[in-house]
Amino acid sequence: MKSGIHPDYHMIDVKMTDGTVFQIRSTWGKPGDQMSLDIDPLAHPAWTGGSAKLMDTGGRVSKFKNKYAGLGF
């Protein structure tokens, strides 16, 4: 294999929607950074079989609803 073409893997923290944190190897960010998930297997209806428990971080859901309010959403 060629040297210097592969990304650097390092340990990061991943914070789930319920607040639990675990460590994983990743190429994302810098060593020790924390990735916070908005939707994960604990909250996504595809895995839970129920309705979505979206956490509106940054007002994205309300921004969408305001933008398309006249269309009957």
PDB file of N, CA, C, O and CB in Angstrom:
ATOM      1  N   MET A   1       0.832  -1.188   0.000  1.00  0.00           N
ATOM      2  CA  MET A   1       0.000   0.000   0.000  1.00  0.00           C
ATOM      3  C   MET A   1       0.877   1.253   0.000  1.00  0.00           C
ATOM      4  O   MET A   1       1.987   1.254   0.532  1.00  0.00           O
ATOM      5  CB  MET A   1      -0.947  -0.003   1.215  1.00  0.00           C
ATOM      6  N   LYS A   2       0.366   2.288  -0.593  1.00  0.00           N
ATOM      7  CA  LYS A   2       1.094   3.552  -0.636  1.00  0.00           C
ATOM      8  C   LYS A   2       1.050   4.203   0.742  1.00  0.00           C
ATOM      9  O   LYS A   2       0.037   4.146   1.440  1.00  0.00           O
ATOM     10  CB  LYS A   2       0.498   4.502  -1.714  1.00  0.00           C
ATOM     11  N   SER A   3       2.148   4.810   1.115  1.00  0.00           N
ATOM     12  CA  SER A   3       2.174   5.499   2.408  1.00  0.00           C
ATOM     13  C   SER A   3       1.693   6.932   2.234  1.00  0.00           C
ATOM     14  O   SER A   3       1.902   7.551   1.191  1.00  0.00           O
ATOM     15  CB  SER A   3       3.597   5.476   3.021  1.00  0.00           C
ATOM     16  N   GLY A   4       1.042   7.453   3.281  1.00  0.00           N
ATOM     17  CA  GLY A   4       0.611   8.844   3.289  1.00  0.00           C
ATOM     18  C   GLY A   4      -0.718   9.126   2.607  1.00  0.00           C
ATOM     19  O   GLY A   4      -1.119  10.287   2.526  1.00  0.00           O
ATOM     20  N   ILE A   5      -1.425   8.097   2.107  1.00  0.00           N
ATOM     21  CA  ILE A   5      -2.705   8.352   1.441  1.00  0.00           C
ATOM     22  C   ILE A   5      -3.898   7.961   2.300  1.00  0.00           C
ATOM     23  O   ILE A   5      -5.039   8.257   1.944  1.00  0.00           O
ATOM     24  CB  ILE A   5      -2.763   7.604   0.131  1.00  0.00           C
ATOM     25  N   HIS A   6      -3.652   7.302   3.423  1.00  0.00           N
ATOM     26  CA  HIS A   6      -4.735   6.846   4.279  1.00  0.00           C
ATOM     27  C   HIS A   6      -5.030   7.876   5.369  1.00  0.00           C
ATOM     28  O   HIS A   6      -4.109   8.509   5.885  1.00  0.00           O
ATOM     29  CB  HIS A   6      -4.388   5.490   4.904  1.00  0.00           C
ATOM     30  N   PRO A   7      -6.305   8.048   5.722  1.00  0.00           N
ATOM     31  CA  PRO A   7      -6.646   9.034   6.754  1.00  0.00           C
ATOM     32  C   PRO A   7      -6.149   8.605   8.129  1.00  0.00           C
ATOM     33  O   PRO A   7      -5.907   7.425   8.385  1.00  0.00           O
ATOM     34  CB  PRO A   7      -8.158   9.255   6.797  1.00  0.00           C
ATOM     35  N   ASP A   8      -6.005   9.579   8.993  1.00  0.00           N
ATOM     36  CA  ASP A   8      -5.554   9.334  10.361  1.00  0.00           C
ATOM     37  C   ASP A   8      -6.750   8.940  11.224  1.00  0.00           C
ATOM     38  O   ASP A   8      -7.701   9.711  11.355  1.00  0.00           O
ATOM     39  CB  ASP A   8      -4.841  10.588  10.947  1.00  0.00           C
ATOM     40  N   TYR A   9      -6.710   7.759  11.806  1.00  0.00           N
ATOM     41  CA  TYR A   9      -7.756   7.323  12.732  1.00  0.00           C
ATOM     42  C   TYR A   9      -7.359   7.699  14.143  1.00  0.00           C
ATOM     43  O   TYR A   9      -6.204   7.527  14.535  1.00  0.00           O
ATOM     44  CB  TYR A   9      -8.004   5.797  12.622  1.00  0.00           C
ATOM     45  N   HIS A  10      -8.304   8.210  14.907  1.00  0.00           N
ATOM     46  CA  HIS A  10      -8.058   8.614  16.286  1.00  0.00           C
ATOM     47  C   HIS A  10      -9.343   8.386  17.085  1.00  0.00           C
ATOM     48  O   HIS A  10     -10.388   8.090  16.506  1.00  0.00           O
ATOM     49  CB  HIS A  10      -7.594  10.114  16.367  1.00  0.00           C
ATOM     50  N   MET A  11      -9.272   8.519  18.389  1.00  0.00           N
ATOM     51  CA  MET A  11     -10.422   8.296  19.264  1.00  0.00           C
ATOM     52  C   MET A  11     -11.218   9.596  19.424  1.00  0.00           C
ATOM     53  O   MET A  11     -10.654  10.657  19.689  1.00  0.00           O
ATOM     54  CB  MET A  11      -9.961   7.764  20.649  1.00  0.00           C
ATOM     55  N   ILE A  12     -12.565   9.485  19.255  1.00  0.00           N
ATOM     56  CA  ILE A  12     -13.477  10.600  19.525  1.00  0.00           C
ATOM     57  C   ILE A  12     -14.578  10.097  20.444  1.00  0.00           C
ATOM     58  O   ILE A  12     -14.764   8.890  20.591  1.00  0.00           O
ATOM     59  CB  ILE A  12     -14.076  11.189  18.198  1.00  0.00           C
ATOM     60  N   ASP A  13     -15.308  11.019  21.065  1.00  0.00           N
ATOM     61  CA  ASP A  13     -16.465  10.685  21.883  1.00  0.00           C
ATOM     62  C   ASP A  13     -17.718  10.919  21.052  1.00  0.00           C
ATOM     63  O   ASP A  13     -17.815  11.918  20.340  1.00  0.00           O
ATOM     64  CB  ASP A  13     -16.496  11.527  23.198  1.00  0.00           C
ATOM     65  N   VAL A  14     -18.681   9.998  21.139  1.00  0.00           N
ATOM     66  CA  VAL A  14     -19.966  10.141  20.471  1.00  0.00           C
ATOM     67  C   VAL A  14     -21.037  10.239  21.546  1.00  0.00           C
ATOM     68  O   VAL A  14     -21.165   9.344  22.382  1.00  0.00           O
ATOM     69  CB  VAL A  14     -20.245   8.949  19.494  1.00  0.00           C
ATOM     70  N   LYS A  15     -21.813  11.332  21.526  1.00  0.00           N
ATOM     71  CA  LYS A  15     -22.869  11.556  22.515  1.00  0.00           C
ATOM     72  C   LYS A  15     -24.216  11.222  21.887  1.00  0.00           C
ATOM     73  O   LYS A  15     -24.617  11.843  20.902  1.00  0.00           O
ATOM     74  CB  LYS A  15     -22.852  13.028  23.035  1.00  0.00           C
ATOM     75  N   MET A  16     -24.916  10.240  22.454  1.00  0.00           N
ATOM     76  CA  MET A  16     -26.206   9.808  21.956  1.00  0.00           C
ATOM     77  C   MET A  16     -27.296  10.788  22.411  1.00  0.00           C
ATOM     78  O   MET A  16     -27.026  11.683  23.211  1.00  0.00           O
ATOM     79  CB  MET A  16     -26.520   8.374  22.438  1.00  0.00           C
ATOM     80  N   THR A  17     -28.525  10.623  21.904  1.00  0.00           N
ATOM     81  CA  THR A  17     -29.615  11.536  22.248  1.00  0.00           C
ATOM     82  C   THR A  17     -30.033  11.419  23.705  1.00  0.00           C
ATOM     83  O   THR A  17     -30.599  12.362  24.258  1.00  0.00           O
ATOM     84  CB  THR A  17     -30.807  11.277  21.360  1.00  0.00           C
ATOM     85  N   ASP A  18     -29.765  10.278  24.338  1.00  0.00           N
ATOM     86  CA  ASP A  18     -30.132  10.134  25.756  1.00  0.00           C
ATOM     87  C   ASP A  18     -29.032  10.611  26.699  1.00  0.00           C
ATOM     88  O   ASP A  18     -29.179  10.515  27.917  1.00  0.00           O
ATOM     89  CB  ASP A  18     -30.461   8.683  26.061  1.00  0.00           C
ATOM     90  N   GLY A  19     -27.931  11.125  26.148  1.00  0.00           N
ATOM     91  CA  GLY A  19     -26.858  11.677  26.965  1.00  0.00           C
ATOM     92  C   GLY A  19     -25.690  10.736  27.198  1.00  0.00           C
ATOM     93  O   GLY A  19     -24.653  11.171  27.700  1.00  0.00           O
ATOM     94  N   THR A  20     -25.821   9.459  26.851  1.00  0.00           N
ATOM     95  CA  THR A  20     -24.709   8.536  27.036  1.00  0.00           C
ATOM     96  C   THR A  20     -23.605   8.862  26.044  1.00  0.00           C
ATOM     97  O   THR A  20     -23.861   9.323  24.932  1.00  0.00           O
ATOM     98  CB  THR A  20     -25.172   7.074  26.873  1.00  0.00           C
ATOM     99  N   VAL A  21     -22.383   8.615  26.465  1.00  0.00           N
ATOM    100  CA  VAL A  21     -21.213   8.916  25.648  1.00  0.00           C
ATOM    101  C   VAL A  21     -20.367   7.654  25.531  1.00  0.00           C
ATOM    102  O   VAL A  21     -20.142   6.952  26.517  1.00  0.00           O
ATOM    103  CB  VAL A  21     -20.385  10.091  26.257  1.00  0.00           C
ATOM    104  N   PHE A  22     -19.901   7.371  24.315  1.00  0.00           N
ATOM    105  CA  PHE A  22     -18.976   6.260  24.134  1.00  0.00           C
ATOM    106  C   PHE A  22     -17.854   6.692  23.203  1.00  0.00           C
ATOM    107  O   PHE A  22     -17.988   7.669  22.467  1.00  0.00           O
ATOM    108  CB  PHE A  22     -19.706   5.012  23.576  1.00  0.00           C
ATOM    109  N   GLN A  23     -16.757   5.964  23.240  1.00  0.00           N
ATOM    110  CA  GLN A  23     -15.603   6.289  22.413  1.00  0.00           C
ATOM    111  C   GLN A  23     -15.539   5.357  21.220  1.00  0.00           C
ATOM    112  O   GLN A  23     -15.883   4.178  21.303  1.00  0.00           O
ATOM    113  CB  GLN A  23     -14.307   6.206  23.226  1.00  0.00           C
ATOM    114  N   ILE A  24     -15.089   5.920  20.106  1.00  0.00           N
ATOM    115  CA  ILE A  24     -14.974   5.156  18.870  1.00  0.00           C
ATOM    116  C   ILE A  24     -13.813   5.723  18.059  1.00  0.00           C
ATOM    117  O   ILE A  24     -13.465   6.897  18.183  1.00  0.00           O
ATOM    118  CB  ILE A  24     -16.306   5.197  18.053  1.00  0.00           C
ATOM    119  N   ARG A  25     -13.223   4.869  17.227  1.00  0.00           N
ATOM    120  CA  ARG A  25     -12.173   5.336  16.325  1.00  0.00           C
ATOM    121  C   ARG A  25     -12.824   5.950  15.096  1.00  0.00           C
ATOM    122  O   ARG A  25     -13.784   5.400  14.555  1.00  0.00           O
ATOM    123  CB  ARG A  25     -11.212   4.175  15.924  1.00  0.00           C
ATOM    124  N   SER A  26     -12.295   7.103  14.650  1.00  0.00           N
ATOM    125  CA  SER A  26     -12.902   7.805  13.530  1.00  0.00           C
ATOM    126  C   SER A  26     -11.870   8.674  12.833  1.00  0.00           C
ATOM    127  O   SER A  26     -10.797   8.944  13.372  1.00  0.00           O
ATOM    128  CB  SER A  26     -14.087   8.653  14.000  1.00  0.00           C
ATOM    129  N   THR A  27     -12.210   9.107  11.627  1.00  0.00           N
ATOM    130  CA  THR A  27     -11.402  10.098  10.918  1.00  0.00           C
ATOM    131  C   THR A  27     -12.004  11.490  11.081  1.00  0.00           C
ATOM    132  O   THR A  27     -11.422  12.470  10.617  1.00  0.00           O
ATOM    133  CB  THR A  27     -11.286   9.736   9.423  1.00  0.00           C
ATOM    134  N   TRP A  28     -13.172  11.591  11.737  1.00  0.00           N
ATOM    135  CA  TRP A  28     -13.874  12.856  11.929  1.00  0.00           C
ATOM    136  C   TRP A  28     -13.194  13.671  13.015  1.00  0.00           C
ATOM    137  O   TRP A  28     -12.801  13.117  14.042  1.00  0.00           O
ATOM    138  CB  TRP A  28     -15.350  12.612  12.284  1.00  0.00           C
ATOM    139  N   GLY A  29     -13.049  14.952  12.817  1.00  0.00           N
ATOM    140  CA  GLY A  29     -12.555  15.868  13.844  1.00  0.00           C
ATOM    141  C   GLY A  29     -11.114  15.616  14.241  1.00  0.00           C
ATOM    142  O   GLY A  29     -10.310  15.072  13.484  1.00  0.00           O
ATOM    143  N   LYS A  30     -10.822  16.040  15.474  1.00  0.00           N
ATOM    144  CA  LYS A  30      -9.488  15.876  16.039  1.00  0.00           C
ATOM    145  C   LYS A  30      -9.576  14.907  17.215  1.00  0.00           C
ATOM    146  O   LYS A  30     -10.666  14.691  17.746  1.00  0.00           O
ATOM    147  CB  LYS A  30      -8.890  17.250  16.487  1.00  0.00           C
ATOM    148  N   PRO A  31      -8.472  14.327  17.627  1.00  0.00           N
ATOM    149  CA  PRO A  31      -8.519  13.415  18.777  1.00  0.00           C
ATOM    150  C   PRO A  31      -9.147  14.087  19.995  1.00  0.00           C
ATOM    151  O   PRO A  31      -8.761  15.196  20.368  1.00  0.00           O
ATOM    152  CB  PRO A  31      -7.108  12.920  19.124  1.00  0.00           C
ATOM    153  N   GLY A  32     -10.113  13.413  20.611  1.00  0.00           N
ATOM    154  CA  GLY A  32     -10.776  13.928  21.793  1.00  0.00           C
ATOM    155  C   GLY A  32     -12.010  14.766  21.523  1.00  0.00           C
ATOM    156  O   GLY A  32     -12.709  15.126  22.471  1.00  0.00           O
ATOM    157  N   ASP A  33     -12.314  15.097  20.259  1.00  0.00           N
ATOM    158  CA  ASP A  33     -13.528  15.860  19.935  1.00  0.00           C
ATOM    159  C   ASP A  33     -14.770  15.053  20.281  1.00  0.00           C
ATOM    160  O   ASP A  33     -14.710  13.829  20.391  1.00  0.00           O
ATOM    161  CB  ASP A  33     -13.548  16.252  18.439  1.00  0.00           C
ATOM    162  N   GLN A  34     -15.908  15.745  20.454  1.00  0.00           N
ATOM    163  CA  GLN A  34     -17.172  15.072  20.759  1.00  0.00           C
ATOM    164  C   GLN A  34     -18.184  15.338  19.656  1.00  0.00           C
ATOM    165  O   GLN A  34     -18.446  16.487  19.301  1.00  0.00           O
ATOM    166  CB  GLN A  34     -17.729  15.540  22.121  1.00  0.00           C
ATOM    167  N   MET A  35     -18.753  14.256  19.113  1.00  0.00           N
ATOM    168  CA  MET A  35     -19.798  14.343  18.099  1.00  0.00           C
ATOM    169  C   MET A  35     -21.132  14.122  18.802  1.00  0.00           C
ATOM    170  O   MET A  35     -21.340  13.082  19.426  1.00  0.00           O
ATOM    171  CB  MET A  35     -19.576  13.296  16.942  1.00  0.00           C
ATOM    172  N   SER A  36     -22.040  15.098  18.704  1.00  0.00           N
ATOM    173  CA  SER A  36     -23.370  14.976  19.302  1.00  0.00           C
ATOM    174  C   SER A  36     -24.357  14.604  18.217  1.00  0.00           C
ATOM    175  O   SER A  36     -24.437  15.277  17.189  1.00  0.00           O
ATOM    176  CB  SER A  36     -23.798  16.292  20.011  1.00  0.00           C
ATOM    177  N   LEU A  37     -25.114  13.534  18.437  1.00  0.00           N
ATOM    178  CA  LEU A  37     -26.066  13.053  17.448  1.00  0.00           C
ATOM    179  C   LEU A  37     -27.451  13.625  17.703  1.00  0.00           C
ATOM    180  O   LEU A  37     -27.911  13.639  18.845  1.00  0.00           O
ATOM    181  CB  LEU A  37     -26.116  11.530  17.453  1.00  0.00           C
ATOM    182  N   ASP A  38     -28.128  14.101  16.648  1.00  0.00           N
ATOM    183  CA  ASP A  38     -29.513  14.560  16.737  1.00  0.00           C
ATOM    184  C   ASP A  38     -30.468  13.374  16.640  1.00  0.00           C
ATOM    185  O   ASP A  38     -31.477  13.324  17.344  1.00  0.00           O
ATOM    186  CB  ASP A  38     -29.818  15.590  15.626  1.00  0.00           C
ATOM    187  N   ILE A  39     -30.149  12.428  15.774  1.00  0.00           N
ATOM    188  CA  ILE A  39     -30.959  11.226  15.599  1.00  0.00           C
ATOM    189  C   ILE A  39     -30.025  10.032  15.635  1.00  0.00           C
ATOM    190  O   ILE A  39     -29.003  10.018  14.949  1.00  0.00           O
ATOM    191  CB  ILE A  39     -31.777  11.267  14.263  1.00  0.00           C
ATOM    192  N   ASP A  40     -30.368   9.037  16.424  1.00  0.00           N
ATOM    193  CA  ASP A  40     -29.574   7.818  16.526  1.00  0.00           C
ATOM    194  C   ASP A  40     -30.518   6.625  16.672  1.00  0.00           C
ATOM    195  O   ASP A  40     -31.733   6.822  16.707  1.00  0.00           O
ATOM    196  CB  ASP A  40     -28.581   7.895  17.727  1.00  0.00           C
ATOM    197  N   PRO A  41     -30.012   5.413  16.758  1.00  0.00           N
ATOM    198  CA  PRO A  41     -30.891   4.241  16.870  1.00  0.00           C
ATOM    199  C   PRO A  41     -31.810   4.259  18.089  1.00  0.00           C
ATOM    200  O   PRO A  41     -32.798   3.524  18.110  1.00  0.00           O
ATOM    201  CB  PRO A  41     -30.060   3.001  16.912  1.00  0.00           C
ATOM    202  N   LEU A  42     -31.521   5.070  19.101  1.00  0.00           N
ATOM    203  CA  LEU A  42     -32.382   5.147  20.273  1.00  0.00           C
ATOM    204  C   LEU A  42     -33.619   5.992  20.009  1.00  0.00           C
ATOM    205  O   LEU A  42     -34.628   5.824  20.693  1.00  0.00           O
ATOM    206  CB  LEU A  42     -31.615   5.711  21.448  1.00  0.00           C
ATOM    207  N   ALA A  43     -33.566   6.901  19.029  1.00  0.00           N
ATOM    208  CA  ALA A  43     -34.665   7.830  18.798  1.00  0.00           C
ATOM    209  C   ALA A  43     -35.294   7.717  17.417  1.00  0.00           C
ATOM    210  O   ALA A  43     -36.393   8.231  17.208  1.00  0.00           O
ATOM    211  CB  ALA A  43     -34.186   9.219  19.001  1.00  0.00           C
ATOM    212  N   HIS A  44     -34.635   7.064  16.473  1.00  0.00           N
ATOM    213  CA  HIS A  44     -35.139   7.015  15.101  1.00  0.00           C
ATOM    214  C   HIS A  44     -36.251   5.974  14.971  1.00  0.00           C
ATOM    215  O   HIS A  44     -36.092   4.840  15.423  1.00  0.00           O
ATOM    216  CB  HIS A  44     -33.996   6.700  14.118  1.00  0.00           C
ATOM    217  N   PRO A  45     -37.378   6.354  14.355  1.00  0.00           N
ATOM    218  CA  PRO A  45     -38.510   5.427  14.265  1.00  0.00           C
ATOM    219  C   PRO A  45     -38.219   4.164  13.460  1.00  0.00           C
ATOM    220  O   PRO A  45     -38.915   3.163  13.628  1.00  0.00           O
ATOM    221  CB  PRO A  45     -39.680   6.130  13.659  1.00  0.00           C
ATOM    222  N   ALA A  46     -37.220   4.182  12.600  1.00  0.00           N
ATOM    223  CA  ALA A  46     -36.883   2.974  11.852  1.00  0.00           C
ATOM    224  C   ALA A  46     -36.383   1.877  12.777  1.00  0.00           C
ATOM    225  O   ALA A  46     -36.580   0.697  12.485  1.00  0.00           O
ATOM    226  CB  ALA A  46     -35.834   3.280  10.791  1.00  0.00           C
ATOM    227  N   TRP A  47     -35.741   2.233  13.885  1.00  0.00           N
ATOM    228  CA  TRP A  47     -35.241   1.243  14.834  1.00  0.00           C
ATOM    229  C   TRP A  47     -36.186   1.042  16.015  1.00  0.00           C
ATOM    230  O   TRP A  47     -36.268  -0.058  16.560  1.00  0.00           O
ATOM    231  CB  TRP A  47     -33.876   1.655  15.338  1.00  0.00           C
ATOM    232  N   THR A  48     -36.894   2.085  16.410  1.00  0.00           N
ATOM    233  CA  THR A  48     -37.741   1.968  17.597  1.00  0.00           C
ATOM    234  C   THR A  48     -39.123   1.447  17.257  1.00  0.00           C
ATOM    235  O   THR A  48     -39.809   0.903  18.123  1.00  0.00           O
ATOM    236  CB  THR A  48     -37.859   3.307  18.291  1.00  0.00           C
ATOM    237  N   GLY A  49     -39.548   1.605  15.999  1.00  0.00           N
ATOM    238  CA  GLY A  49     -40.875   1.160  15.607  1.00  0.00           C
ATOM    239  C   GLY A  49     -41.976   2.113  16.029  1.00  0.00           C
ATOM    240  O   GLY A  49     -43.155   1.811  15.848  1.00  0.00           O
ATOM    241  N   GLY A  50     -41.616   3.247  16.582  1.00  0.00           N
ATOM    242  CA  GLY A  50     -42.610   4.216  17.051  1.00  0.00           C
ATOM    243  C   GLY A  50     -42.485   5.529  16.316  1.00  0.00           C
ATOM    244  O   GLY A  50     -41.867   5.613  15.254  1.00  0.00           O
ATOM    245  N   SER A  51     -43.068   6.531  16.884  1.00  0.00           N
ATOM    246  CA  SER A  51     -42.974   7.855  16.284  1.00  0.00           C
ATOM    247  C   SER A  51     -41.640   8.489  16.638  1.00  0.00           C
ATOM    248  O   SER A  51     -41.005   8.110  17.622  1.00  0.00           O
ATOM    249  CB  SER A  51     -44.138   8.750  16.747  1.00  0.00           C
ATOM    250  N   ALA A  52     -41.223   9.443  15.844  1.00  0.00           N
ATOM    251  CA  ALA A  52     -39.931  10.092  16.039  1.00  0.00           C
ATOM    252  C   ALA A  52     -39.943  10.996  17.260  1.00  0.00           C
ATOM    253  O   ALA A  52     -40.939  11.663  17.543  1.00  0.00           O
ATOM    254  CB  ALA A  52     -39.548  10.892  14.805  1.00  0.00           C
ATOM    255  N   LYS A  53     -38.829  11.012  17.981  1.00  0.00           N
ATOM    256  CA  LYS A  53     -38.639  11.928  19.100  1.00  0.00           C
ATOM    257  C   LYS A  53     -37.557  12.921  18.701  1.00  0.00           C
ATOM    258  O   LYS A  53     -36.455  12.902  19.250  1.00  0.00           O
ATOM    259  CB  LYS A  53     -38.255  11.162  20.421  1.00  0.00           C
ATOM    260  N   LEU A  54     -37.873  13.790  17.740  1.00  0.00           N
ATOM    261  CA  LEU A  54     -36.876  14.727  17.244  1.00  0.00           C
ATOM    262  C   LEU A  54     -36.557  15.778  18.302  1.00  0.00           C
ATOM    263  O   LEU A  54     -37.444  16.322  18.959  1.00  0.00           O
ATOM    264  CB  LEU A  54     -37.363  15.397  15.953  1.00  0.00           C
ATOM    265  N   MET A  55     -35.272  16.040  18.440  1.00  0.00           N
ATOM    266  CA  MET A  55     -34.830  17.112  19.324  1.00  0.00           C
ATOM    267  C   MET A  55     -34.498  18.292  18.419  1.00  0.00           C
ATOM    268  O   MET A  55     -33.594  18.202  17.588  1.00  0.00           O
ATOM    269  CB  MET A  55     -33.585  16.678  20.219  1.00  0.00           C
ATOM    270  N   ASP A  56     -35.212  19.383  18.572  1.00  0.00           N
ATOM    271  CA  ASP A  56     -35.065  20.534  17.692  1.00  0.00           C
ATOM    272  C   ASP A  56     -33.872  21.374  18.130  1.00  0.00           C
ATOM    273  O   ASP A  56     -34.035  22.425  18.751  1.00  0.00           O
ATOM    274  CB  ASP A  56     -36.352  21.384  17.684  1.00  0.00           C
ATOM    275  N   THR A  57     -32.675  20.904  17.804  1.00  0.00           N
ATOM    276  CA  THR A  57     -31.483  21.668  18.132  1.00  0.00           C
ATOM    277  C   THR A  57     -31.227  22.683  17.028  1.00  0.00           C
ATOM    278  O   THR A  57     -31.081  22.313  15.863  1.00  0.00           O
ATOM    279  CB  THR A  57     -30.259  20.737  18.324  1.00  0.00           C
ATOM    280  N   GLY A  58     -31.175  23.900  17.373  1.00  0.00           N
ATOM    281  CA  GLY A  58     -30.928  24.963  16.422  1.00  0.00           C
ATOM    282  C   GLY A  58     -32.179  25.467  15.726  1.00  0.00           C
ATOM    283  O   GLY A  58     -32.076  26.303  14.828  1.00  0.00           O
ATOM    284  N   GLY A  59     -33.369  24.984  16.110  1.00  0.00           N
ATOM    285  CA  GLY A  59     -34.614  25.476  15.544  1.00  0.00           C
ATOM    286  C   GLY A  59     -34.877  25.038  14.119  1.00  0.00           C
ATOM    287  O   GLY A  59     -35.626  25.707  13.407  1.00  0.00           O
ATOM    288  N   ARG A  60     -34.283  23.929  13.672  1.00  0.00           N
ATOM    289  CA  ARG A  60     -34.451  23.509  12.287  1.00  0.00           C
ATOM    290  C   ARG A  60     -35.878  23.067  11.977  1.00  0.00           C
ATOM    291  O   ARG A  60     -36.393  23.362  10.899  1.00  0.00           O
ATOM    292  CB  ARG A  60     -33.494  22.386  11.973  1.00  0.00           C
ATOM    293  N   VAL A  61     -36.524  22.365  12.908  1.00  0.00           N
ATOM    294  CA  VAL A  61     -37.890  21.907  12.665  1.00  0.00           C
ATOM    295  C   VAL A  61     -38.841  23.095  12.598  1.00  0.00           C
ATOM    296  O   VAL A  61     -39.684  23.164  11.704  1.00  0.00           O
ATOM    297  CB  VAL A  61     -38.339  20.923  13.763  1.00  0.00           C
ATOM    298  N   SER A  62     -38.712  24.027  13.532  1.00  0.00           N
ATOM    299  CA  SER A  62     -39.591  25.200  13.518  1.00  0.00           C
ATOM    300  C   SER A  62     -39.315  26.078  12.300  1.00  0.00           C
ATOM    301  O   SER A  62     -40.242  26.685  11.763  1.00  0.00           O
ATOM    302  CB  SER A  62     -39.414  26.017  14.807  1.00  0.00           C
ATOM    303  N   LYS A  63     -38.071  26.159  11.855  1.00  0.00           N
ATOM    304  CA  LYS A  63     -37.742  26.928  10.655  1.00  0.00           C
ATOM    305  C   LYS A  63     -38.416  26.294   9.428  1.00  0.00           C
ATOM    306  O   LYS A  63     -38.943  27.008   8.575  1.00  0.00           O
ATOM    307  CB  LYS A  63     -36.198  27.002  10.456  1.00  0.00           C
ATOM    308  N   PHE A  64     -38.400  24.971   9.340  1.00  0.00           N
ATOM    309  CA  PHE A  64     -39.056  24.272   8.248  1.00  0.00           C
ATOM    310  C   PHE A  64     -40.564  24.513   8.277  1.00  0.00           C
ATOM    311  O   PHE A  64     -41.172  24.804   7.247  1.00  0.00           O
ATOM    312  CB  PHE A  64     -38.754  22.774   8.317  1.00  0.00           C
ATOM    313  N   LYS A  65     -41.163  24.390   9.466  1.00  0.00           N
ATOM    314  CA  LYS A  65     -42.614  24.601   9.592  1.00  0.00           C
ATOM    315  C   LYS A  65     -43.000  26.022   9.211  1.00  0.00           C
ATOM    316  O   LYS A  65     -44.020  26.219   8.552  1.00  0.00           O
ATOM    317  CB  LYS A  65     -43.078  24.303  11.022  1.00  0.00           C
ATOM    318  N   ASN A  66     -42.210  27.018   9.609  1.00  0.00           N
ATOM    319  CA  ASN A  66     -42.503  28.409   9.255  1.00  0.00           C
ATOM    320  C   ASN A  66     -42.363  28.645   7.753  1.00  0.00           C
ATOM    321  O   ASN A  66     -43.147  29.387   7.161  1.00  0.00           O
ATOM    322  CB  ASN A  66     -41.577  29.357  10.020  1.00  0.00           C
ATOM    323  N   LYS A  67     -41.368  28.015   7.141  1.00  0.00           N
ATOM    324  CA  LYS A  67     -41.117  28.216   5.718  1.00  0.00           C
ATOM    325  C   LYS A  67     -42.262  27.657   4.879  1.00  0.00           C
ATOM    326  O   LYS A  67     -42.649  28.262   3.879  1.00  0.00           O
ATOM    327  CB  LYS A  67     -39.792  27.560   5.312  1.00  0.00           C
ATOM    328  N   TYR A  68     -42.806  26.509   5.276  1.00  0.00           N
ATOM    329  CA  TYR A  68     -43.836  25.848   4.494  1.00  0.00           C
ATOM    330  C   TYR A  68     -45.209  25.865   5.179  1.00  0.00           C
ATOM    331  O   TYR A  68     -46.019  24.964   4.961  1.00  0.00           O
ATOM    332  CB  TYR A  68     -43.423  24.428   4.219  1.00  0.00           C
ATOM    333  N   ALA A  69     -45.467  26.872   5.993  1.00  0.00           N
ATOM    334  CA  ALA A  69     -46.723  26.958   6.737  1.00  0.00           C
ATOM    335  C   ALA A  69     -47.937  27.091   5.829  1.00  0.00           C
ATOM    336  O   ALA A  69     -48.999  26.564   6.161  1.00  0.00           O
ATOM    337  CB  ALA A  69     -46.677  28.125   7.687  1.00  0.00           C
ATOM    338  N   GLY A  70     -47.820  27.769   4.708  1.00  0.00           N
ATOM    339  CA  GLY A  70     -48.943  27.986   3.803  1.00  0.00           C
ATOM    340  C   GLY A  70     -49.339  26.774   2.976  1.00  0.00           C
ATOM    341  O   GLY A  70     -50.360  26.799   2.287  1.00  0.00           O
ATOM    342  N   LEU A  71     -48.537  25.709   3.037  1.00  0.00           N
ATOM    343  CA  LEU A  71     -48.810  24.520   2.230  1.00  0.00           C
ATOM    344  C   LEU A  71     -49.625  23.480   2.972  1.00  0.00           C
ATOM    345  O   LEU A  71     -49.889  22.412   2.420  1.00  0.00           O
ATOM    346  CB  LEU A  71     -47.521  23.904   1.769  1.00  0.00           C
ATOM    347  N   GLY A  72     -50.030  23.746   4.187  1.00  0.00           N
ATOM    348  CA  GLY A  72     -50.891  22.829   4.945  1.00  0.00           C
ATOM    349  C   GLY A  72     -50.161  21.815   5.791  1.00  0.00           C
ATOM    350  O   GLY A  72     -50.730  20.774   6.120  1.00  0.00           O
ATOM    351  N   PHE A  73     -48.912  22.082   6.158  1.00  0.00           N
ATOM    352  CA  PHE A  73     -48.164  21.154   7.033  1.00  0.00           C
ATOM    353  C   PHE A  73     -48.526  21.370   8.463  1.00  0.00           C
ATOM    354  O   PHE A  73     -48.003  20.686   9.342  1.00  0.00           O
ATOM    355  CB  PHE A  73     -46.659  21.318   6.858  1.00  0.00           C
TER     356      PHE A  73
END
